[in-house]
C-alpha cells in the first residue's frame, strides 16, 4: 500500500469514532441501528464499497436506509455489480471493519484484506460508487460520512443520486454495469412503457369488462409514496391515489407501511371505513415490499390481507398461462425448444395453502432457508424463477439465455403470424421481463404488474383473494440460553439437533388436522422462532403453544438448571 494511501485512511478513520459497547453485524439488510451511532459505520462502508468496486472492476452501489424500521433508525448496505446484495463472502470482513476500535486496527484489517483479495490499491485503477438514501432526516449527514469514506481510497469517485427507493438504486447499478442508461428518468421510462405495452396486449373481451382501474396506495410516509406521485403521471389505464406520501407531516413507518399492515392486519393511518371495497396496497419505508388489502366492513379496522404469497400466486398463474399459449401444440418449428423451466421459490414461512395451490397448478415449488439471498440464488437457476416472502418482498428472474430465445421466437412469430395469440404471449413475457426489477424486490414495479395482470384477467381484488384460503397460522418466540443449540436441515423445516426435539414436534403436530410446524433459531437474538399452521386459528395457536413448551423443555432456562 502506498504511503499516501495509508495516511489518507489513517486520517479519515481518526475523524469517526466507532460506537462503544455496540457490536454491529452485516446481514441481509446491511448494518442497521439507531442513526445517532452510525456515522463511523457508514464511513467505513464507504471504504468497503470502494474496495468492492476496485476488486470487481465494476460500479457498485451504497444505499442509506433502514427500510421498515422506525424513523430514528438508519442503516447502510452495499449493492453488488449484478444489482444484488453484497456477496456473503465479504460479510465477515464488513463486520470486522465496522467493529475495529482504533484507526491502527482498522488500517491493519484493510492492509491484510487488500493483500488477500489482490485488490489494486495503487490509485491507478478507478472505482465508482452510486449513492442513494431514503427520506430519513439522518440520511444527509450519513451520506456525507459515506462520501468521506469513499474519497479516502485513491481513485474512488462517489456519485450522489439523491433520494431514491432502495430498488431504484439496485436497478441503476445493474443497468450501469450492463452498459444501459442508469438514471431515475430511465427507470421510470422503462417500467411505465413496459406497463403500457402490457395494457395494450389485454384481450378485447376483458378490456370491455369495465373493471375498476383505481388503486389506493399507502406510501408509508416514505420515499415510495414520493416516487409513486411521479410515476402515476406516466401511466395510462390506471388511476393511483397515494396516501401517506410523507408530505402531510406523517411519520415514516408509524402506523403505516407494508410491514405494519402485514403484521397487524389492520388498516394503516389515513384509511377508514369509507374505503370499504376499494383495492388498496401498502409499500414499506424504502419501497422494496408490497402487500395489498381491502377493508371488508365499516365496523372495524380489520382488513382482508393479500400478502406476498398471493402476489406470487397471481404472477405464477399469469406466466404459466402465457407460456402455455406460447408453446401450444401445432406451433412448434425447428427452433422451438422453448419449454421454459419455470420455478417457484418459497420459504417454510409461506402459507401451506399457497404451496398447495401452486402445486395444483402443476408448478415446480422449491423451498430454501429464510432470507432473500437464498431465494434469489435459487430462482436464478431456472429459465424463469419467481420468489416472494409473505412480507411482500419478491421478484421474477428471467435467464439471459431464455430471454434471447424469446426475442428470437418473437421475431419469427412477427414474420410468420403477426398478431397471433402466440406472438402476443411472447410480447407479454418480454414486457414482464422489462417491467419487473430483476435486481431485487421492487414495490413500484410489482404494483404495476399486479394491476395489469388483474386488468388482463378482469379480476377484482376479491376474486384474486379467492384463489385459495390461507390456513390459520401462529408465530411465537421462545427465549433460550443458546440459540446455536438448534441446527436445522431441509430448508429449516427439520431440526436435527438437539436430539429428540424433532420427534417431539412431529408427535405434537400429528394431533392437528392440516397441522404443520417448524422451529428455527433467530439470526440476531437468543430466541427460537416457532411457526405453526392448522385448520383453525384455535388449533394453530394451540400447536404453536405446545411446541413452544417443547422448545423450552429442551433448551429453555429451566433446562439449563437441571
C-alpha positions as CSV (number, residue, x, y, z in Angstrom):
1,X,0.0,0.0,0.0
2,X,1.3,3.4,-1.0
3,X,2.3,5.7,1.9
4,X,-0.2,8.4,0.6
5,X,-3.0,5.8,0.7
6,X,-2.0,4.6,4.2
7,X,-2.0,8.2,5.6
8,X,-5.3,9.0,3.9
9,X,-7.0,6.0,5.6
10,X,-5.5,6.7,9.0
11,X,-6.5,10.4,8.9
12,X,-10.0,9.6,7.6
13,X,-10.7,6.9,10.2
14,X,-9.5,9.1,13.0
15,X,-12.3,11.6,12.3
16,X,-15.0,8.9,13.1
17,X,-15.0,7.0,16.4
18,X,-16.8,3.7,16.4
19,X,-19.7,3.4,18.9
20,X,-18.6,2.0,22.3
21,X,-20.1,-1.2,23.7
22,X,-22.0,-1.9,20.5
23,X,-21.2,-4.8,18.1
24,X,-22.7,-4.4,14.7
25,X,-23.4,-7.2,12.3
26,X,-23.8,-7.1,8.5
27,X,-26.9,-9.1,7.5
28,X,-29.3,-9.2,4.6
29,X,-30.3,-5.6,5.4
30,X,-26.7,-4.5,5.8
31,X,-25.9,-2.6,9.0
32,X,-28.9,-1.1,10.9
33,X,-29.0,0.7,14.2
34,X,-30.1,4.0,15.8
35,X,-29.0,6.7,13.4
36,X,-27.1,8.5,16.1
37,X,-24.4,5.8,16.4
38,X,-23.9,5.0,12.7
39,X,-21.6,7.7,11.3
40,X,-18.4,5.7,11.8
41,X,-20.0,2.6,10.4
42,X,-21.3,4.3,7.2
43,X,-17.9,6.0,6.7
44,X,-16.3,2.5,6.8
45,X,-18.9,1.0,4.5
46,X,-18.0,3.8,2.1
47,X,-14.4,2.5,2.1
48,X,-15.7,-1.1,1.8
49,X,-17.8,-0.1,-1.3
50,X,-14.7,1.5,-2.9
51,X,-12.7,-1.7,-2.3
52,X,-15.5,-3.8,-3.8
53,X,-15.6,-1.6,-6.9
54,X,-11.8,-1.9,-7.3
55,X,-12.0,-5.7,-6.8
56,X,-14.8,-6.3,-9.3
57,X,-13.7,-3.5,-11.7
58,X,-17.4,-2.5,-11.8
59,X,-19.7,0.1,-10.5
60,X,-21.2,-0.7,-7.1
61,X,-23.9,1.0,-5.0
62,X,-24.3,2.2,-1.4
63,X,-27.8,2.7,0.0
64,X,-28.6,4.5,3.2
65,X,-31.9,3.2,4.6
66,X,-33.5,1.3,7.4
67,X,-36.4,0.2,5.3
68,X,-39.4,-0.6,7.6
69,X,-37.7,0.4,10.9
70,X,-38.7,3.4,12.9
71,X,-37.7,6.9,11.6
72,X,-34.9,7.3,14.2
73,X,-33.1,4.2,12.9
74,X,-31.0,4.2,9.8
75,X,-28.8,1.7,8.0
76,X,-26.3,1.2,5.2
77,X,-25.8,-1.6,2.6
78,X,-23.8,-2.3,-0.5
79,X,-25.2,-3.2,-3.9
80,X,-23.0,-5.6,-5.8
81,X,-22.4,-5.1,-9.6
82,X,-25.2,-7.5,-10.5
83,X,-27.6,-5.2,-8.7
84,X,-27.9,-7.8,-6.0
85,X,-26.7,-7.8,-2.4
86,X,-23.1,-7.7,-1.3
87,X,-21.6,-11.2,-1.7
88,X,-21.8,-13.2,1.5
89,X,-18.0,-13.9,1.4
90,X,-17.4,-10.2,2.2
91,X,-19.8,-10.0,5.1
92,X,-17.3,-11.2,7.8
93,X,-14.8,-8.5,6.7
94,X,-17.6,-5.9,6.8
95,X,-18.3,-6.9,10.4
96,X,-14.6,-6.7,11.4
97,X,-14.2,-3.3,9.7
98,X,-17.3,-1.8,11.4
99,X,-16.2,-3.0,14.8
100,X,-12.4,-2.2,14.7
101,X,-11.8,0.0,17.8
102,X,-8.7,2.0,16.7
103,X,-7.5,3.6,13.4
104,X,-4.5,1.3,13.6
105,X,-6.5,-1.9,14.0
106,X,-8.8,-0.6,11.2
107,X,-5.8,0.0,8.9
108,X,-4.3,-3.3,9.7
109,X,-7.5,-5.1,8.7
110,X,-7.6,-3.3,5.4
111,X,-4.0,-4.0,4.6
112,X,-4.4,-7.7,5.2
113,X,-7.7,-7.9,3.3
114,X,-6.4,-6.0,0.3
115,X,-3.4,-8.4,0.0
116,X,-5.6,-11.5,0.4
117,X,-8.1,-10.3,-2.2
118,X,-5.4,-8.9,-4.5
119,X,-7.2,-5.5,-4.7
120,X,-5.3,-2.9,-6.7
121,X,-4.9,-0.1,-4.2
122,X,-2.3,1.9,-6.2
123,X,-4.5,4.8,-7.3
124,X,-4.2,3.8,-10.9
125,X,-7.4,1.9,-11.1
126,X,-10.6,3.9,-10.7
127,X,-13.7,2.9,-8.6
128,X,-17.2,4.3,-8.9
129,X,-19.9,4.1,-6.3
130,X,-23.5,5.2,-6.8
131,X,-25.0,6.6,-3.6
132,X,-28.7,6.8,-2.7
133,X,-30.7,7.4,0.5
134,X,-34.3,7.4,1.7
135,X,-36.2,10.3,3.2
136,X,-35.0,9.9,6.8
137,X,-33.7,13.2,8.3
138,X,-30.5,11.5,9.4
139,X,-29.7,10.4,5.8
140,X,-28.0,13.5,4.7
141,X,-25.2,13.6,7.3
142,X,-24.7,9.8,7.0
143,X,-24.3,10.3,3.2
144,X,-21.6,12.8,3.9
145,X,-19.8,10.2,6.0
146,X,-20.0,7.7,3.2
147,X,-18.6,10.2,0.7
148,X,-15.6,10.8,3.1
149,X,-15.0,7.1,3.3
150,X,-15.1,6.7,-0.5
151,X,-12.8,9.7,-1.0
152,X,-10.2,8.2,1.3
153,X,-9.5,5.5,-1.3
154,X,-7.3,6.7,-4.1
155,X,-9.1,6.7,-7.5
156,X,-12.6,6.2,-6.0
157,X,-15.4,8.5,-7.0
158,X,-18.9,8.9,-5.4
159,X,-21.9,9.8,-7.5
160,X,-24.7,11.1,-5.3
161,X,-28.0,10.2,-6.9
162,X,-30.1,11.8,-4.1
163,X,-33.3,10.4,-2.6
164,X,-34.2,7.0,-4.1
165,X,-36.1,3.9,-3.3
166,X,-33.7,1.0,-2.5
167,X,-34.9,-0.9,-5.6
168,X,-34.2,2.1,-7.8
169,X,-30.5,2.1,-6.7
170,X,-30.2,-1.7,-7.3
171,X,-31.8,-1.2,-10.7
172,X,-29.4,1.6,-11.6
173,X,-26.3,-0.4,-10.5
174,X,-27.4,-3.4,-12.6
175,X,-28.2,-1.1,-15.6
176,X,-24.9,0.8,-15.4
177,X,-22.9,-2.5,-15.4
178,X,-24.9,-3.7,-18.4
179,X,-24.0,-0.5,-20.3
180,X,-27.5,0.8,-20.1
181,X,-28.7,4.3,-19.1
182,X,-28.8,4.3,-15.3
183,X,-30.8,7.4,-14.3
184,X,-34.1,7.8,-12.4
185,X,-35.9,9.0,-15.5
186,X,-34.6,5.9,-17.4
187,X,-36.0,3.7,-14.6
188,X,-39.4,5.4,-14.7
189,X,-39.5,5.2,-18.5
190,X,-38.7,1.5,-18.6
191,X,-41.3,0.4,-16.1
192,X,-44.0,2.8,-17.4
193,X,-43.5,1.9,-21.1
194,X,-43.5,-1.9,-20.2
195,X,-46.7,-1.4,-18.3
196,X,-48.3,0.5,-21.2
197,X,-47.2,-2.3,-23.6
198,X,-48.9,-4.9,-21.3
199,X,-52.1,-2.8,-21.2
200,X,-52.2,-2.7,-25.0
201,X,-52.0,-6.5,-25.0
202,X,-55.0,-7.0,-22.7
203,X,-57.6,-9.2,-24.5
204,X,-60.5,-7.3,-26.0
205,X,-63.0,-9.4,-24.1
206,X,-61.6,-8.3,-20.7
207,X,-61.0,-4.7,-21.9
208,X,-64.7,-4.2,-22.1
209,X,-65.5,-5.7,-18.7
210,X,-65.4,-2.2,-17.0
211,X,-63.1,-3.3,-14.2
212,X,-62.3,-0.6,-11.6
213,X,-58.9,0.8,-12.6
214,X,-58.3,2.7,-9.3
215,X,-55.8,1.6,-6.6
216,X,-55.3,3.4,-3.3
217,X,-51.8,3.2,-2.1
218,X,-50.3,3.7,1.4
219,X,-46.8,5.2,0.8
220,X,-45.7,4.6,4.4
221,X,-44.8,8.3,4.6
222,X,-41.6,7.4,2.9
223,X,-39.7,7.5,-0.4
224,X,-42.1,5.1,-2.2
225,X,-45.0,7.5,-1.8
226,X,-42.9,10.4,-3.1
227,X,-41.8,8.4,-6.2
228,X,-45.3,7.0,-6.9
229,X,-46.5,10.5,-7.2
230,X,-44.1,11.0,-10.1
231,X,-44.7,7.5,-11.7
232,X,-48.5,7.8,-11.7
233,X,-48.4,10.8,-14.1
234,X,-46.7,8.5,-16.7
235,X,-49.4,5.8,-16.8
236,X,-52.5,5.1,-18.8
237,X,-55.4,2.9,-17.8
238,X,-54.6,3.1,-14.1
239,X,-55.5,5.7,-11.5
240,X,-53.3,5.7,-8.4
241,X,-54.4,7.6,-5.3
242,X,-51.4,7.9,-3.0
243,X,-51.9,8.5,0.8
244,X,-49.2,8.9,3.4
245,X,-46.8,10.4,0.9
246,X,-44.6,11.9,3.6
247,X,-45.7,15.4,2.7
248,X,-48.5,15.8,5.2
249,X,-46.5,15.7,8.4
250,X,-47.0,11.9,8.9
251,X,-44.1,10.0,10.5
252,X,-42.3,7.3,8.4
253,X,-43.5,3.7,9.3
254,X,-45.6,5.0,12.2
255,X,-48.9,3.0,11.9
256,X,-48.3,2.8,8.1
257,X,-46.4,0.7,5.6
258,X,-46.4,-2.9,4.4
259,X,-44.7,-4.3,7.4
260,X,-47.3,-2.8,9.8
261,X,-50.2,-3.8,7.6
262,X,-49.0,-7.4,7.1
263,X,-48.2,-8.0,10.8
264,X,-51.1,-6.2,12.4
265,X,-53.7,-6.9,9.7
266,X,-55.4,-3.6,10.3
267,X,-55.9,-0.5,8.1
268,X,-52.9,1.9,8.1
269,X,-53.3,5.5,9.2
270,X,-55.2,7.6,6.6
271,X,-57.6,4.7,5.7
272,X,-61.1,4.4,7.2
273,X,-64.5,2.8,6.8
274,X,-65.2,4.9,3.7
275,X,-62.7,2.7,1.9
276,X,-64.8,-0.5,2.1
277,X,-64.5,-2.5,-1.1
278,X,-61.6,-0.4,-2.6
279,X,-58.4,-2.1,-3.9
280,X,-55.7,-0.9,-1.6
281,X,-52.0,-1.5,-1.4
282,X,-49.2,-0.7,1.0
283,X,-45.5,-0.1,0.4
284,X,-42.8,-0.3,3.0
285,X,-40.4,2.5,4.1
286,X,-37.9,2.1,1.2
287,X,-40.4,0.6,-1.3
288,X,-39.0,-2.9,-1.6
289,X,-42.1,-4.7,-0.2
290,X,-45.7,-4.6,-1.3
291,X,-48.9,-6.0,0.1
292,X,-52.5,-5.5,-0.9
293,X,-55.6,-5.3,1.3
294,X,-59.3,-4.5,1.3
295,X,-61.5,-3.1,4.0
296,X,-64.3,-5.7,4.4
297,X,-66.7,-3.7,6.6
298,X,-67.1,-0.2,8.0
299,X,-67.4,-1.5,11.6
300,X,-63.8,-2.4,12.4
301,X,-60.2,-1.7,11.4
302,X,-59.5,-5.3,10.4
303,X,-58.6,-5.9,6.8
304,X,-58.5,-8.8,4.3
305,X,-54.8,-9.1,3.6
306,X,-53.3,-10.2,0.3
307,X,-49.7,-10.9,1.1
308,X,-46.6,-11.9,-0.8
309,X,-47.7,-15.5,-1.2
310,X,-50.9,-14.4,-3.1
311,X,-48.9,-11.9,-5.2
312,X,-46.6,-14.8,-6.1
313,X,-49.6,-17.0,-7.0
314,X,-51.0,-14.3,-9.3
315,X,-47.7,-13.8,-11.1
316,X,-47.1,-17.6,-11.4
317,X,-50.6,-18.1,-12.8
318,X,-50.2,-15.4,-15.4
319,X,-46.7,-16.5,-16.5
320,X,-47.8,-20.1,-16.7
321,X,-50.8,-19.1,-18.9
322,X,-48.6,-17.1,-21.3
323,X,-46.1,-20.0,-21.6
324,X,-48.9,-22.4,-22.4
325,X,-50.1,-20.1,-25.2
326,X,-46.6,-19.7,-26.5
327,X,-46.0,-23.4,-26.7
328,X,-49.4,-24.5,-28.0
329,X,-49.3,-27.8,-29.9
330,X,-49.1,-27.2,-33.7
331,X,-47.0,-24.0,-33.3
332,X,-43.6,-25.7,-32.9
333,X,-41.0,-25.5,-35.5
334,X,-37.3,-26.5,-35.5
335,X,-36.3,-23.5,-33.4
336,X,-39.0,-24.1,-30.7
337,X,-37.1,-25.7,-27.9
338,X,-39.0,-23.4,-25.6
339,X,-40.4,-25.4,-22.8
340,X,-39.1,-23.0,-20.2
341,X,-38.3,-24.3,-16.8
342,X,-40.5,-22.3,-14.5
343,X,-39.7,-22.4,-10.8
344,X,-41.5,-21.0,-7.8
345,X,-39.3,-20.4,-4.7
346,X,-40.7,-20.1,-1.2
347,X,-39.5,-20.4,2.4
348,X,-41.1,-22.5,5.1
349,X,-43.0,-19.4,6.3
350,X,-45.1,-19.4,3.1
351,X,-48.7,-20.4,4.0
352,X,-49.3,-24.0,3.3
353,X,-52.4,-23.2,1.3
354,X,-50.4,-21.2,-1.2
355,X,-47.9,-24.0,-1.7
356,X,-50.8,-26.5,-2.3
357,X,-52.4,-24.1,-4.8
358,X,-49.1,-23.7,-6.7
359,X,-48.5,-27.4,-6.8
360,X,-52.1,-27.9,-8.1
361,X,-51.3,-25.6,-11.0
362,X,-48.5,-28.2,-11.8
363,X,-45.7,-25.8,-10.9
364,X,-42.3,-26.8,-9.5
365,X,-42.1,-25.4,-6.0
366,X,-38.7,-25.3,-4.2
367,X,-38.1,-24.3,-0.6
368,X,-35.0,-22.5,0.6
369,X,-33.9,-21.3,4.1
370,X,-35.3,-17.9,5.2
371,X,-33.7,-14.9,3.6
372,X,-33.9,-13.1,0.3
373,X,-30.3,-14.2,-0.7
374,X,-31.3,-17.8,-0.6
375,X,-34.5,-17.2,-2.6
376,X,-32.8,-15.1,-5.2
377,X,-29.9,-17.5,-5.7
378,X,-32.3,-20.5,-6.2
379,X,-34.6,-18.5,-8.6
380,X,-31.6,-17.7,-10.8
381,X,-31.2,-21.4,-11.5
382,X,-34.5,-21.5,-13.6
383,X,-35.3,-20.1,-17.0
384,X,-38.0,-18.1,-15.1
385,X,-37.8,-18.1,-11.3
386,X,-40.4,-16.4,-9.2
387,X,-39.8,-15.8,-5.5
388,X,-41.7,-14.0,-2.8
389,X,-41.8,-13.9,1.0
390,X,-45.1,-13.5,2.8
391,X,-43.9,-10.0,3.8
392,X,-44.3,-8.8,0.2
393,X,-40.6,-8.9,-0.9
394,X,-40.0,-10.7,-4.1
395,X,-39.4,-10.6,-7.9
396,X,-39.2,-12.6,-11.1
397,X,-35.9,-13.6,-12.7
398,X,-35.5,-14.4,-16.4
399,X,-32.3,-16.1,-17.6
400,X,-30.4,-14.3,-20.3
401,X,-30.3,-17.4,-22.5
402,X,-34.1,-17.9,-22.3
403,X,-34.8,-14.2,-23.0
404,X,-32.5,-14.4,-26.1
405,X,-34.6,-17.4,-27.2
406,X,-37.8,-15.5,-26.6
407,X,-36.6,-12.4,-28.5
408,X,-35.8,-14.7,-31.5
409,X,-39.1,-16.5,-31.2
410,X,-41.0,-13.2,-31.1
411,X,-39.2,-12.1,-34.3
412,X,-40.1,-15.4,-36.0
413,X,-43.7,-15.1,-35.0
414,X,-43.7,-11.5,-36.2
415,X,-42.8,-12.8,-39.7
416,X,-45.0,-15.9,-39.7
417,X,-48.1,-14.9,-37.8
418,X,-48.0,-11.3,-36.6
419,X,-50.8,-10.5,-34.2
420,X,-51.3,-14.2,-33.3
421,X,-52.0,-15.3,-29.8
422,X,-48.6,-16.9,-29.7
423,X,-46.9,-13.6,-30.6
424,X,-49.0,-11.7,-28.0
425,X,-47.9,-14.2,-25.3
426,X,-44.2,-13.7,-26.4
427,X,-44.6,-9.9,-26.2
428,X,-46.3,-10.1,-22.8
429,X,-43.4,-12.2,-21.4
430,X,-40.8,-9.8,-22.8
431,X,-42.7,-6.9,-21.3
432,X,-42.9,-8.5,-17.9
433,X,-39.1,-9.1,-18.0
434,X,-38.6,-5.3,-18.5
435,X,-41.3,-4.2,-16.1
436,X,-40.2,-6.3,-13.2
437,X,-37.0,-5.3,-11.4
438,X,-34.8,-8.3,-11.8
439,X,-32.2,-7.0,-9.3
440,X,-34.3,-7.1,-6.2
441,X,-37.9,-6.9,-4.9
442,X,-39.4,-3.6,-6.0
443,X,-42.8,-2.4,-4.7
444,X,-43.4,0.1,-7.6
445,X,-42.7,-2.4,-10.4
446,X,-44.6,-5.2,-8.6
447,X,-47.6,-2.8,-8.1
448,X,-47.8,-2.1,-11.8
449,X,-47.5,-5.8,-12.7
450,X,-50.3,-6.8,-10.2
451,X,-52.5,-4.1,-11.6
452,X,-52.0,-5.1,-15.3
453,X,-52.5,-8.8,-14.5
454,X,-55.8,-8.0,-12.7
455,X,-56.9,-6.0,-15.7
456,X,-55.8,-8.7,-18.1
457,X,-57.9,-11.3,-16.2
458,X,-60.8,-8.9,-15.4
459,X,-60.5,-9.7,-11.7
460,X,-61.5,-7.6,-8.7
461,X,-59.3,-7.8,-5.5
462,X,-62.0,-10.1,-4.1
463,X,-61.8,-12.5,-7.0
464,X,-58.0,-12.5,-6.6
465,X,-58.3,-13.2,-2.9
466,X,-60.4,-16.2,-3.6
467,X,-57.6,-18.1,-5.3
468,X,-57.2,-20.0,-2.1
469,X,-57.9,-19.5,1.6
470,X,-54.9,-19.1,3.9
471,X,-54.5,-21.7,6.6
472,X,-54.6,-20.1,10.1
473,X,-51.1,-19.7,11.5
474,X,-49.3,-18.6,14.6
475,X,-45.7,-17.4,15.3
476,X,-44.1,-17.4,18.7
477,X,-40.6,-16.7,20.1
478,X,-39.1,-18.7,22.9
479,X,-36.1,-17.3,24.9
480,X,-33.3,-19.8,25.2
481,X,-29.9,-20.0,26.7
482,X,-28.1,-20.7,23.4
483,X,-29.9,-20.4,20.0
484,X,-27.0,-22.2,18.3
485,X,-28.1,-25.5,20.0
486,X,-30.7,-25.8,17.3
487,X,-29.5,-26.9,13.9
488,X,-31.9,-27.4,11.0
489,X,-32.0,-29.0,7.6
490,X,-34.4,-29.4,4.7
491,X,-34.8,-25.6,4.2
492,X,-35.1,-25.1,8.0
493,X,-38.2,-27.3,8.3
494,X,-36.5,-30.1,10.2
495,X,-34.4,-29.7,13.5
496,X,-31.5,-32.2,13.6
497,X,-30.3,-31.0,17.0
498,X,-30.8,-31.2,19.9
499,X,-31.5,-35.0,19.5
500,X,-35.2,-35.9,20.0
501,X,-36.7,-32.5,19.6
502,X,-37.9,-33.1,16.0
503,X,-39.6,-36.3,17.0
504,X,-41.4,-34.5,19.8
505,X,-42.5,-31.7,17.4
506,X,-43.7,-34.3,14.9
507,X,-45.8,-36.2,17.5
508,X,-47.4,-33.0,18.6
509,X,-48.1,-31.8,15.0
510,X,-49.8,-35.1,14.1
511,X,-52.6,-34.4,16.6
512,X,-53.9,-31.5,14.5
513,X,-55.8,-31.6,11.1
514,X,-53.6,-30.0,8.4
515,X,-51.0,-29.3,11.1
516,X,-47.6,-28.1,10.1
517,X,-44.9,-26.8,12.5
518,X,-41.2,-26.0,12.5
519,X,-38.6,-24.2,14.6
520,X,-35.6,-22.2,13.7
521,X,-33.0,-20.1,15.6
522,X,-33.2,-16.4,15.2
523,X,-30.4,-14.8,13.3
524,X,-30.0,-11.9,15.8
525,X,-31.1,-12.8,19.3
526,X,-31.1,-15.8,21.7
527,X,-34.6,-16.9,20.8
528,X,-36.1,-19.9,18.8
529,X,-38.9,-19.0,16.4
530,X,-41.9,-21.3,16.3
531,X,-44.2,-21.3,13.2
532,X,-47.4,-23.4,13.3
533,X,-50.4,-23.9,10.9
534,X,-53.6,-25.8,11.3
535,X,-57.2,-26.0,10.1
536,X,-58.5,-23.5,12.6
537,X,-56.9,-20.5,14.4
538,X,-57.6,-22.1,17.8
539,X,-55.7,-25.2,16.6
540,X,-52.8,-23.2,15.2
541,X,-52.5,-21.3,18.5
542,X,-52.6,-24.5,20.5
543,X,-50.0,-26.2,18.3
544,X,-47.6,-23.2,18.5
545,X,-48.0,-23.1,22.3
546,X,-47.4,-26.8,22.7
547,X,-44.3,-26.7,20.5
548,X,-43.0,-23.6,22.4
549,X,-43.3,-25.7,25.6
550,X,-41.2,-28.5,23.9
551,X,-38.6,-25.9,22.9
552,X,-38.5,-24.6,26.5
553,X,-38.2,-28.1,27.9
554,X,-35.2,-28.9,25.6
555,X,-33.5,-25.5,25.5
556,X,-35.1,-23.0,27.9
557,X,-33.6,-21.6,31.0
558,X,-35.3,-24.3,33.1
559,X,-33.5,-27.0,31.1
560,X,-30.1,-25.4,31.8
561,X,-30.7,-25.6,35.6
562,X,-31.4,-29.3,35.7
